[in-house]
């Protein structure tokens, strides 16, 4: 017989206290019965019955397991890539403290929503690279998200094609990803994206990649933080970066996805992650497992029967 939970010093202490108190009660009741000239047989019976069902309850709590059974365990889940736009425009301050910092904060706060999914991060600006590959390790993800910044690329500009091609390459190179639902969540302000290549669109549709867009910023726009000052154009005028929501909505529509927004007034980060959770999980693997059968209920039912018997047995303290 195996046990799910062993007895600890706490249980031993409480059992000892109970037995000590109950033995004192038993001796006192026995002496009173003798002085009153009544039989003490019912007291003795109750003593052993109560000891028995206490022991049975303790055994039940410990989870006695004997015998084994074979069950099938199915694994399912999604592979989720976050595509972060880390171009200089993501340092705009129309969202406090900046667009990129706000996305990082909200994502770290809600990342545990995707409990059973593998998550990876791709960053892009003029080019793209994998910031962290697909992983279940949420602590590592939080660490790498905190390190995101617009200084990851030297050249300015935004090329979404490089990011989507890179993610597709990673999906195609992973045998596990072929059996998992695929999701891309892109966080960007939509500025200077250029045209999305038809080849990229066809590949995403062919591989049934779910595409979600998180538009970050406001239509009024904001100045772009650059050190202690703000970024200026060639004429020395401070640049105002605005969210191109229309472009991002059209992009989501073309790829059969959905558009969400993040600003000081609207926060759809939880809605994005909820949307991922509602996507159907693909079957990944089925394995047979041998598990021990927990038979606690036998001991609990027997203890319950003894409790009922204990209630029905009365102690006569006065002899008529």
C-alpha positions as CSV (number, residue, x, y, z in Angstrom):
1,X,0.0,0.0,0.0
2,X,1.2,3.5,-0.9
3,X,0.4,6.8,0.7
4,X,-0.2,10.1,-1.1
5,X,0.7,12.2,2.0
6,X,2.9,11.0,4.9
7,X,2.2,12.0,8.6
8,X,4.2,15.0,9.7
9,X,5.1,16.2,13.2
10,X,2.0,18.4,13.2
11,X,-0.3,15.5,12.7
12,X,1.5,13.4,15.4
13,X,1.2,16.3,17.9
14,X,-2.6,16.7,17.3
15,X,-3.2,12.9,17.4
16,X,-1.2,12.7,20.7
17,X,-3.2,15.6,22.2
18,X,-6.5,14.1,21.2
19,X,-5.6,10.7,22.6
20,X,-4.4,12.2,25.9
21,X,-7.6,14.3,26.3
22,X,-9.8,11.4,25.4
23,X,-8.1,8.9,27.7
24,X,-8.6,11.4,30.6
25,X,-12.3,11.7,29.6
26,X,-12.7,8.0,29.4
27,X,-11.1,7.4,32.8
28,X,-13.3,10.1,34.4
29,X,-16.5,8.7,32.8
30,X,-15.5,5.2,33.9
31,X,-15.0,6.3,37.5
32,X,-18.3,8.2,37.6
33,X,-20.1,5.2,36.2
34,X,-18.6,3.0,38.9
35,X,-19.6,5.4,41.7
36,X,-23.1,5.6,40.5
37,X,-23.3,1.8,40.3
38,X,-24.0,1.7,36.6
39,X,-22.3,-0.5,34.0
40,X,-19.3,0.9,32.2
41,X,-19.6,-1.4,29.2
42,X,-21.1,1.3,26.9
43,X,-18.2,3.6,27.9
44,X,-15.6,1.0,26.9
45,X,-17.4,0.3,23.6
46,X,-17.6,3.9,22.7
47,X,-14.0,4.4,23.6
48,X,-12.8,1.7,21.1
49,X,-15.4,2.8,18.4
50,X,-14.1,6.4,18.6
51,X,-10.5,5.3,18.5
52,X,-11.4,3.1,15.4
53,X,-13.1,5.8,13.4
54,X,-10.5,8.4,14.3
55,X,-7.8,6.1,12.9
56,X,-9.9,5.4,9.8
57,X,-10.3,9.1,9.2
58,X,-6.6,9.6,9.5
59,X,-5.9,6.8,7.1
60,X,-8.4,8.3,4.6
61,X,-6.7,11.7,4.8
62,X,-3.3,10.1,4.1
63,X,-4.7,8.8,0.8
64,X,-4.1,5.0,0.8
65,X,-3.4,3.7,-2.7
66,X,-3.3,0.1,-3.8
67,X,-3.9,-1.4,-7.2
68,X,-3.1,0.4,-10.5
69,X,-5.0,1.5,-13.5
70,X,-3.9,2.7,-17.0
71,X,-5.1,6.0,-18.2
72,X,-4.6,8.0,-21.4
73,X,-3.1,11.5,-21.0
74,X,-3.6,13.9,-24.0
75,X,-1.3,16.8,-24.4
76,X,-2.6,19.9,-26.3
77,X,-1.6,23.5,-26.7
78,X,-0.6,26.4,-28.8
79,X,2.6,28.0,-30.0
80,X,2.4,31.7,-29.5
81,X,4.9,34.2,-30.9
82,X,4.9,37.8,-29.8
83,X,6.2,40.1,-32.5
84,X,7.4,43.3,-30.9
85,X,7.9,46.4,-32.9
86,X,11.0,48.0,-31.3
87,X,11.5,50.8,-33.8
88,X,12.2,54.3,-32.4
89,X,8.5,55.4,-32.8
90,X,7.7,52.9,-30.0
91,X,9.4,55.4,-27.6
92,X,6.6,57.9,-28.2
93,X,5.2,59.3,-24.9
94,X,1.5,59.5,-25.9
95,X,1.2,56.5,-23.6
96,X,2.9,56.8,-20.3
97,X,5.8,56.2,-19.8
98,X,6.3,55.1,-23.4
99,X,4.5,52.8,-25.9
100,X,7.0,50.0,-25.5
101,X,7.3,50.2,-21.7
102,X,3.5,50.1,-21.4
103,X,3.2,47.0,-23.6
104,X,6.0,45.3,-21.5
105,X,4.3,46.1,-18.2
106,X,0.9,44.9,-19.3
107,X,2.2,41.7,-20.8
108,X,4.3,40.7,-17.8
109,X,1.3,41.4,-15.6
110,X,-1.0,39.1,-17.6
111,X,1.4,36.5,-19.0
112,X,0.3,33.7,-16.7
113,X,-3.0,33.7,-18.6
114,X,-1.3,31.5,-21.2
115,X,-0.5,28.6,-18.8
116,X,-0.3,25.6,-21.1
117,X,1.1,27.4,-24.2
118,X,4.6,27.7,-25.5
119,X,5.6,31.3,-26.0
120,X,8.4,32.9,-28.0
121,X,9.4,36.5,-28.7
122,X,10.5,38.0,-32.0
123,X,11.6,41.6,-32.2
124,X,11.6,43.6,-35.4
125,X,12.5,47.0,-36.8
126,X,14.5,47.3,-40.0
127,X,15.3,43.6,-39.5
128,X,14.1,40.8,-37.2
129,X,15.5,38.2,-34.8
130,X,14.3,35.7,-32.2
131,X,14.6,37.4,-28.8
132,X,13.6,34.1,-27.0
133,X,12.6,30.8,-28.6
134,X,9.3,29.0,-27.8
135,X,9.3,28.1,-24.1
136,X,7.1,27.2,-21.2
137,X,9.4,29.1,-18.8
138,X,7.4,32.2,-17.7
139,X,10.3,33.5,-15.5
140,X,12.6,33.5,-18.5
141,X,10.0,35.2,-20.6
142,X,9.5,38.0,-18.0
143,X,13.2,38.6,-17.9
144,X,13.6,38.8,-21.7
145,X,10.5,41.1,-22.0
146,X,12.1,43.5,-19.5
147,X,15.2,43.7,-21.7
148,X,13.2,44.9,-24.8
149,X,14.2,48.3,-26.0
150,X,14.5,50.4,-29.1
151,X,18.3,50.2,-28.9
152,X,18.2,46.5,-30.1
153,X,18.6,47.7,-33.7
154,X,21.0,50.3,-35.0
155,X,19.1,51.1,-38.2
156,X,15.7,52.8,-38.0
157,X,12.6,51.7,-40.0
158,X,10.0,49.0,-39.7
159,X,9.8,45.9,-41.9
160,X,7.0,43.6,-40.9
161,X,7.8,41.1,-43.7
162,X,11.1,40.1,-42.0
163,X,9.4,39.3,-38.7
164,X,6.6,37.2,-40.2
165,X,9.0,35.3,-42.5
166,X,11.2,34.6,-39.5
167,X,8.3,33.3,-37.4
168,X,7.1,31.1,-40.3
169,X,10.6,29.7,-40.6
170,X,10.7,28.8,-36.9
171,X,7.2,27.2,-37.2
172,X,8.3,25.1,-40.2
173,X,11.5,23.9,-38.6
174,X,9.8,22.6,-35.5
175,X,8.2,19.2,-35.8
176,X,6.2,19.9,-32.6
177,X,4.7,23.1,-34.1
178,X,3.2,21.1,-37.0
179,X,0.8,19.5,-34.5
180,X,0.0,22.7,-32.4
181,X,-2.2,25.7,-33.1
182,X,-0.1,28.6,-34.2
183,X,-0.6,32.2,-33.0
184,X,1.2,35.5,-33.8
185,X,0.5,38.5,-31.6
186,X,2.0,41.7,-33.1
187,X,2.4,44.8,-30.9
188,X,3.1,47.9,-33.0
189,X,2.1,51.5,-33.8
190,X,1.8,50.7,-37.5
191,X,4.2,53.4,-38.7
192,X,6.3,53.0,-41.8
193,X,5.3,49.3,-42.3
194,X,5.4,49.3,-46.0
195,X,3.6,46.7,-48.1
196,X,3.0,43.2,-46.9
197,X,4.4,40.7,-49.4
198,X,1.8,38.4,-51.0
199,X,4.1,35.4,-50.4
200,X,3.9,36.1,-46.7
201,X,0.1,36.4,-46.7
202,X,-0.2,33.0,-48.6
203,X,2.2,31.3,-46.2
204,X,0.3,32.5,-43.1
205,X,-3.0,31.4,-44.6
206,X,-1.7,28.0,-45.8
207,X,-0.3,27.2,-42.3
208,X,-3.5,28.4,-40.6
209,X,-1.7,30.9,-38.4
210,X,-4.0,32.9,-36.1
211,X,-3.0,36.6,-36.4
212,X,-3.8,39.2,-33.7
213,X,-2.7,42.8,-33.8
214,X,-2.3,45.1,-30.8
215,X,-2.2,48.7,-31.9
216,X,-0.1,50.7,-29.4
217,X,-0.5,54.5,-29.3
218,X,-3.1,57.2,-30.0
219,X,-4.4,59.0,-33.1
220,X,-3.2,62.3,-31.6
221,X,0.3,60.9,-31.3
222,X,3.2,61.9,-29.1
223,X,6.8,63.0,-29.1
224,X,9.5,60.4,-29.4
225,X,11.7,60.1,-26.4
226,X,15.4,60.2,-27.2
227,X,17.6,60.3,-24.1
228,X,16.7,63.3,-22.0
229,X,15.1,65.1,-25.0
230,X,12.8,64.4,-27.9
231,X,13.7,63.2,-31.4
232,X,13.8,65.9,-34.1
233,X,13.8,65.9,-37.8
234,X,16.4,67.5,-40.1
235,X,14.9,70.9,-39.6
236,X,15.1,70.7,-35.8
237,X,11.4,70.2,-35.3
238,X,10.2,67.7,-32.8
239,X,8.7,64.6,-34.5
240,X,5.2,63.6,-33.6
241,X,4.5,59.8,-34.0
242,X,0.8,58.7,-34.5
243,X,-0.8,55.4,-34.3
244,X,-1.8,54.2,-37.8
245,X,-4.9,52.2,-36.6
246,X,-6.4,52.0,-40.1
247,X,-3.4,50.3,-41.5
248,X,-3.2,47.8,-38.6
249,X,-7.0,47.0,-38.9
250,X,-6.5,46.4,-42.7
251,X,-3.5,44.2,-42.0
252,X,-5.6,42.1,-39.5
253,X,-8.4,41.9,-42.0
254,X,-6.1,40.7,-44.8
255,X,-4.6,38.0,-42.6
256,X,-8.0,36.9,-41.2
257,X,-7.2,38.2,-37.7
258,X,-8.4,40.7,-35.1
259,X,-7.4,44.1,-34.1
260,X,-7.0,45.3,-30.5
261,X,-5.7,48.6,-29.0
262,X,-3.6,49.8,-26.1
263,X,-3.6,53.4,-24.9
264,X,-4.1,55.4,-21.7
265,X,-7.9,55.1,-22.2
266,X,-8.1,51.6,-23.8
267,X,-6.4,48.5,-22.6
268,X,-7.1,45.4,-24.7
269,X,-4.1,43.3,-23.5
270,X,-6.3,41.0,-21.4
271,X,-8.7,40.7,-24.3
272,X,-5.9,39.6,-26.7
273,X,-4.7,36.9,-24.3
274,X,-8.3,35.8,-23.7
275,X,-8.8,35.5,-27.5
276,X,-5.7,33.2,-27.5
277,X,-7.2,31.1,-24.8
278,X,-10.4,30.7,-26.7
279,X,-8.7,29.4,-29.8
280,X,-9.0,25.7,-30.2
281,X,-6.0,23.7,-29.0
282,X,-4.6,21.1,-31.4
283,X,-3.9,17.6,-30.3
284,X,-0.2,17.2,-29.7
285,X,0.4,13.7,-28.2
286,X,-1.3,10.9,-26.3
287,X,0.5,8.8,-23.8
288,X,-0.6,5.9,-21.5
289,X,0.2,6.3,-17.9
290,X,-0.1,3.9,-15.0
291,X,-1.4,5.4,-11.8
292,X,-2.1,4.1,-8.3
293,X,-5.8,3.9,-7.3
294,X,-6.6,6.1,-4.3
295,X,-9.0,4.0,-2.0
296,X,-9.5,6.6,0.7
297,X,-13.3,6.4,0.4
298,X,-13.4,2.8,1.8
299,X,-11.9,4.1,5.0
300,X,-14.1,7.2,5.1
301,X,-17.3,5.2,4.6
302,X,-16.3,2.7,7.3
303,X,-15.5,5.6,9.7
304,X,-18.9,7.2,8.9
305,X,-20.7,3.9,9.8
306,X,-18.8,3.7,13.1
307,X,-19.8,7.3,13.9
308,X,-23.5,6.4,13.4
309,X,-23.1,3.4,15.7
310,X,-21.4,5.7,18.2
311,X,-24.4,8.1,18.2
312,X,-26.9,5.2,18.7
313,X,-25.0,3.8,21.7
314,X,-26.0,5.7,24.9
315,X,-24.3,5.9,28.2
316,X,-26.5,5.3,31.2
317,X,-25.3,7.3,34.2
318,X,-28.2,6.6,36.7
319,X,-29.3,3.1,37.6
320,X,-33.1,3.0,38.2
